[in-house]
Amino acid sequence: MSQELVERLVAELTAAGRLTDPRWAEALRAVPRHLFVPDVAWAVFDRPGADGAAIDRNADPDRWLDVVYSDTAIATQVDDGAGDPGTCSGTWTSSCSTPGIVAIFLELLRPLDHHRVLEIGTGTGWTSALLSWRLGGGNVTSVEIDEAIAERAAANVAAAGQAPRLVRGDGERGHADGAPYDRVHVTCGVERVPYPWVEQCRPGGVIVMPWLPGWNMGHIARLTAAGDGTASGRLTGQAGFMMLRSQRRPPGPPADADTGAAEESATRLDPRILIGDAQGADVAITALVPGVRTALSPAADGSMRVWAIETAGGSWAAVDFTPGRDDFRVLQYGPRPLGRDRDRLHDLGQVGAAGTGTLRSHRHAR
Ligand SMILES: C[S@@+](CC[C@H](N)C(=O)[O-])C[C@H]1O[C@@H](n2cnc3c(N)ncnc32)[C@H](O)[C@@H]1O
């Protein structure tokens, strides 16, 4: 039964262009995902109108298996273990990532036979087991910060017949014992790249990671270590991920936003242009206004507040889009003039508009 479902998943990922290397298709067949998903977990569906739902193997085994072999992220831990994955009422802190994104990252990693790989964020252990099937467990080191998650991952990889070197520790430091690595595979989001990952990489080695600077959606990054202490590369697509523990940010608007204390002005810029899914614009805006994240407060009538929030500071700005208006209210709070500097806001709008056009042509080309 699960073999049929594995084939369905392989066919789906292949048709979507996410799986092109037959060796990774073989790995998906050889390392069944269901061995890595707990009996009760939270499925995060990536389709309109279906945010998420509990899956319970004992209550409905067929549905559990069906979801496990779909292109769905499955949250396996909430609030570092304090929350309940069956209701997912908090923030998810560990997951079995979406198979499609796992495939994209593995293909981007492009390890050669006998390469040594360091994975940051063992999670359920599925990725480390797929890498072990491909390269041999002796060539795979995976670091997980959370003790309970690391223990479960060890049991999961053993059940799948794989034996990567699993390390319980802070992956921000890499794992010097196994260096140099040919590949570093980061499976949690980062805003700043921890330098040990570059140091522990062989010259010509590759680091793949979700890079989430905070402005809108995150990016898939592939860097190559130059051997002179630097690494550089390209952004190849978009991805959202939970953050490296030390770089976590609060989600959503500022919890204590005192809008009454904010300075008020107006702009003719439609603020939605700042948060369109324009990958190039996101990067340009991040460079122009570093250390700032976005949040959205949409309302049922189509109006929307777009937030720009300083990550390490108390300043924020918000622009209210109201349908039918010629100009929109700007709120500015704190010393950093995120919303007060109207020229800057206008510049960012231009970047947003240009980026949207760029992305459209990119999409047509794919
Ligand atoms: C998206 S999950 C990883 C999914 C995993 N690769 C898999 O195959 O199931 C991200 C994981 O990164 C872990 N993590 C976060 N910060 C970390 C750190 N500093 N060092 C090691 N692991 C970390 C989290 O505890 C979580 O388990």
The ligand as an SDF file (V2000), in Angstrom:
LIG
                    3D

 27 29  0  0  0  0  0  0  0  0999 V2000
   12.4450   21.9590    9.2970 C   0  0  0  0  0  0  0  0  0  0  0  0
   13.1200   21.0460   10.6100 S   0  0  0  0  0  0  0  0  0  0  0  0
   14.2740   20.0150    9.7850 C   0  0  0  0  0  0  0  0  0  0  0  0
   13.6580   18.9290    8.9670 C   0  0  0  0  0  0  0  0  0  0  0  0
   14.6050   17.7590    8.8060 C   0  0  0  0  0  0  0  0  0  0  0  0
   15.7570   18.0700    8.0130 N   0  0  0  0  0  0  0  0  0  0  0  0
   13.9180   16.5160    8.3380 C   0  0  0  0  0  0  0  0  0  0  0  0
   14.3900   15.8710    7.4030 O   0  0  0  0  0  0  0  0  0  0  0  0
   12.9100   16.1460    8.9380 O   0  0  0  0  0  0  0  0  0  0  0  0
   14.2370   22.2130   11.3610 C   0  0  0  0  0  0  0  0  0  0  0  0
   14.9880   21.6200   12.5400 C   0  0  0  0  0  0  0  0  0  0  0  0
   16.0890   22.4840   12.8320 O   0  0  0  0  0  0  0  0  0  0  0  0
   16.3260   22.3750   14.2290 C   0  0  0  0  0  0  0  0  0  0  0  0
   17.1950   23.4870   14.6540 N   0  0  0  0  0  0  0  0  0  0  0  0
   16.8660   24.7800   14.8590 C   0  0  0  0  0  0  0  0  0  0  0  0
   17.9530   25.4700   15.2780 N   0  0  0  0  0  0  0  0  0  0  0  0
   18.9750   24.6100   15.3210 C   0  0  0  0  0  0  0  0  0  0  0  0
   20.3420   24.7130   15.6760 C   0  0  0  0  0  0  0  0  0  0  0  0
   20.8810   25.8670   16.0890 N   0  0  0  0  0  0  0  0  0  0  0  0
   21.1090   23.6150   15.5940 N   0  0  0  0  0  0  0  0  0  0  0  0
   20.5980   22.4190   15.1940 C   0  0  0  0  0  0  0  0  0  0  0  0
   19.3100   22.2470   14.8760 N   0  0  0  0  0  0  0  0  0  0  0  0
   18.5080   23.3290   14.9270 C   0  0  0  0  0  0  0  0  0  0  0  0
   14.9310   22.4000   14.8080 C   0  0  0  0  0  0  0  0  0  0  0  0
   14.9300   21.9140   16.1370 O   0  0  0  0  0  0  0  0  0  0  0  0
   14.1900   21.5070   13.8310 C   0  0  0  0  0  0  0  0  0  0  0  0
   14.1690   20.1700   14.2560 O   0  0  0  0  0  0  0  0  0  0  0  0
  1  2  1  0
  2  3  1  0
  2 10  1  0
  3  4  1  0
  4  5  1  0
  5  6  1  0
  5  7  1  0
  7  8  2  0
  7  9  1  0
 10 11  1  0
 11 12  1  0
 11 26  1  0
 12 13  1  0
 13 14  1  0
 13 24  1  0
 14 15  1  0
 14 23  1  0
 15 16  2  0
 16 17  1  0
 17 18  1  0
 17 23  2  0
 18 19  1  0
 18 20  2  0
 20 21  1  0
 21 22  2  0
 22 23  1  0
 24 25  1  0
 24 26  1  0
 26 27  1  0
M  CHG  2   2   1   9  -1
M  END
$$$$
